[in-house]
């Protein structure tokens, strides 16, 4: 033991001499490894502790009673010091990969969840017309009063979209979507027991509309956050469920009404809508990091602090940014005329002399090409040959032109010409749908995408509600739908011209997406700028002296 201690102390003394030589400048600084010094010192301390425990009494306890546990932090620090530089680059790469998105894996599972959720939201809303005649006969109300049921549901879905985005920013996205699915089903279940139109307004309109608003925007933002290169294709595949479910739900709902009456049919639809809850359970989106805010208890409860927090959750500062306002104005103008053919194309076909079956088939054919356009547009956009904003402008312009050609094609009474224009319109209208959402992260960044989608849905809802009544007013004034389709198509072209005023619109390359800057980053940059300003005179004086 004495020989062992002498050798060990000799090595320790040699290390100490090396340290003193480095301090005097006789040896280079890097000739002695810091890891070797730390290991040698830890080995000496551990040996002393073993000897102390060996010579101590059995009941004696001290700081050396657990030498291995005491040594673990030092070895962990040594390991961290060795591998700190090697881990730096992979961490940066992992951050970049996480920011870009995995483009696969669990993201495709979320695409399936969005497929089912979208079909149970918009596919169901498009098929509620089956209950229109039943409500008119049962409640003995006017068609205008009955039509407010679906209008209230659509308006509530778009109005509560910012609320869904804010709740996802404040809490967990999974909980918000599952709650929305529960409310959507609950509203339809309660509507099956309605005894007046007011009950239907509150249940199918407000309650189910609130649930739909909590589902659609968070699910879309979740899918977009999991994709980068295939983002538009993923949205196109998910949104294709709207057309598919419209074809499937219309005969299904009619069968349910014939078998169980409208009350039993609504009860079954409520249970069907509860399938959104397991779709929301599949969400595994991580909450975006927020800058730590150091506030005291008094200021955190003040009104100003609450308003600032609500504003950050709703992403209200986006309303003061020119690119986002320009894009929102363009989509709002597009939305004025986008839904007009869905409501008036069948009536226009009947007015020009085609049969009821032929008029219905025109709309069905347009719906089929709508599905094809969503998928094909997503696939082509993800090839990267053109910028997304340019493709959106192209499909929007073509859709506007084909809407304006719908009454022109039927002037000669040619059903084939009307069918061809309807097929082209359906393809273009479906192609632009996925791009409307895919362009948003290019303008505001991925971190603010959730709130941006919610505000966009809220603002464009006004145009969606005004577009169809304006088209009906023009029909009442002129006696036909020619002016209605002309004005509707011109609104889409006007939206394209508004997009052309976006910054970097005419650039062939995609500009970098803006990144959120935390308060700490702003303070650091501010202090660094001040340090540079303060040190610049001294630096120049030192340079002149040298």
Rosetta blueprint (number, residue, H / E / L):
1 X L
2 X H
3 X H
4 X H
5 X H
6 X H
7 X H
8 X H
9 X H
10 X H
11 X H
12 X H
13 X H
14 X H
15 X H
16 X H
17 X H
18 X H
19 X H
20 X H
21 X H
22 X H
23 X H
24 X H
25 X L
26 X L
27 X L
28 X L
29 X H
30 X H
31 X H
32 X L
33 X L
34 X H
35 X H
36 X H
37 X H
38 X H
39 X H
40 X H
41 X H
42 X H
43 X H
44 X H
45 X H
46 X H
47 X H
48 X H
49 X H
50 X H
51 X H
52 X H
53 X H
54 X H
55 X H
56 X L
57 X L
58 X L
59 X L
60 X L
61 X L
62 X L
63 X L
64 X L
65 X L
66 X L
67 X H
68 X H
69 X H
70 X H
71 X H
72 X H
73 X H
74 X H
75 X H
76 X H
77 X H
78 X H
79 X H
80 X H
81 X H
82 X H
83 X H
84 X H
85 X H
86 X H
87 X H
88 X H
89 X H
90 X H
91 X H
92 X H
93 X H
94 X H
95 X H
96 X H
97 X H
98 X H
99 X H
100 X H
101 X L
102 X L
103 X L
104 X L
105 X L
106 X H
107 X H
108 X H
109 X H
110 X H
111 X H
112 X H
113 X H
114 X H
115 X H
116 X H
117 X H
118 X H
119 X H
120 X H
121 X H
122 X H
123 X H
124 X H
125 X H
126 X H
127 X L
128 X L
129 X L
130 X H
131 X H
132 X H
133 X H
134 X H
135 X H
136 X H
137 X H
138 X H
139 X H
140 X L
141 X L
142 X L
143 X H
144 X H
145 X H
146 X H
147 X H
148 X H
149 X H
150 X H
151 X H
152 X H
153 X H
154 X H
155 X H
156 X H
157 X H
158 X H
159 X H
160 X L
161 X H
162 X H
163 X H
164 X H
165 X H
166 X H
167 X H
168 X H
169 X H
170 X H
171 X L
172 X L
173 X H
174 X H
175 X H
176 X H
177 X H
178 X H
179 X H
180 X H
181 X H
182 X H
183 X H
184 X H
185 X H
186 X H
187 X H
188 X H
189 X H
190 X H
191 X H
192 X L
193 X L
194 X L
195 X L
196 X L
197 X H
198 X H
199 X H
200 X H
201 X H
202 X H
203 X H
204 X H
205 X H
206 X H
207 X H
208 X H
209 X H
210 X H
211 X H
212 X H
213 X H
214 X H
215 X H
216 X H
217 X H
218 X H
219 X H
220 X H
221 X H
222 X H
223 X H
224 X H
225 X H
226 X L
227 X L
228 X L
229 X L
230 X L
231 X H
232 X H
233 X H
234 X H
235 X H
236 X H
237 X H
238 X H
239 X H
240 X H
241 X H
242 X H
243 X H
244 X H
245 X H
246 X H
247 X H
248 X H
249 X H
250 X H
251 X H
252 X H
253 X H
254 X H
255 X H
256 X H
257 X H
258 X H
259 X H
260 X H
261 X H
262 X H
263 X H
264 X H
265 X H
266 X H
267 X H
268 X H
269 X H
270 X H
271 X H
272 X H
273 X H
274 X L
275 X H
276 X H
277 X H
278 X H
279 X H
280 X H
281 X H
282 X L
283 X L
284 X L
285 X L
286 X L
287 X L
288 X L
289 X L
290 X L
291 X L
292 X L
293 X L
294 X L
295 X L
296 X L
297 X H
298 X H
299 X H
300 X H
301 X L
302 X L
303 X H
304 X H
305 X H
306 X H
307 X H
308 X H
309 X H
310 X H
311 X H
312 X H
313 X H
314 X H
315 X L
316 X H
317 X H
318 X H
319 X H
320 X H
321 X L
322 X H
323 X H
324 X H
325 X H
326 X H
327 X H
328 X H
329 X H
330 X H
331 X H
332 X H
333 X H
334 X H
335 X H
336 X H
337 X H
338 X H
339 X L
340 X H
341 X H
342 X H
343 X H
344 X H
345 X H
346 X H
347 X H
348 X H
349 X H
350 X H
351 X H
352 X L
353 X L
354 X L
355 X L
356 X H
357 X H
358 X H
359 X H
360 X H
361 X H
362 X H
363 X H
364 X H
365 X H
366 X H
367 X H
368 X H
369 X H
370 X H
371 X H
372 X H
373 X H
374 X H
375 X H
376 X H
377 X H
378 X H
379 X H
380 X H
381 X H
382 X L
383 X L
384 X L
385 X L
386 X L
387 X L
388 X H
389 X H
390 X H
391 X H
392 X H
393 X H
394 X H
395 X H
396 X H
397 X H
398 X H
399 X H
400 X H
401 X H
402 X H
403 X H
404 X H
405 X H
406 X H
407 X H
408 X H
409 X H
410 X L
411 X L
412 X L
413 X L
414 X L
415 X H
416 X H
417 X H
418 X H
419 X H
420 X H
421 X H
422 X H
423 X H
424 X H
425 X H
426 X H
427 X H
428 X H
429 X H
430 X H
431 X H
432 X H
433 X H
434 X H
435 X H
436 X H
437 X H
438 X H
439 X L
440 X H
441 X H
442 X H
443 X H
444 X H
445 X L
446 X L
447 X L
448 X L
449 X H
450 X H
451 X H
452 X H
453 X H
454 X H
455 X H
456 X H
457 X H
458 X H
459 X H
460 X H
461 X H
462 X H
463 X H
464 X H
465 X H
466 X H
467 X H
468 X H
469 X H
470 X H
471 X H
472 X H
473 X H
474 X H
475 X H
476 X H
477 X H
478 X H
479 X L
480 X L
481 X L
482 X H
483 X H
484 X H
485 X H
486 X H
487 X H
488 X H
489 X H
490 X H
491 X H
492 X H
493 X H
494 X H
495 X H
496 X H
497 X H
498 X H
499 X H
500 X L
501 X L
502 X L
503 X L
504 X L
505 X L
506 X L
507 X L
508 X L
509 X L
510 X L
511 X L
512 X L
513 X L
514 X L
515 X L
516 X L
517 X L
518 X L
519 X H
520 X H
521 X H
522 X H
523 X H
524 X H
525 X H
526 X H
527 X H
528 X H
529 X H
530 X H
531 X H
532 X H
533 X H
534 X H
535 X H
536 X H
537 X H
538 X H
539 X H
540 X H
541 X H
542 X H
543 X H
544 X H
545 X H
546 X L
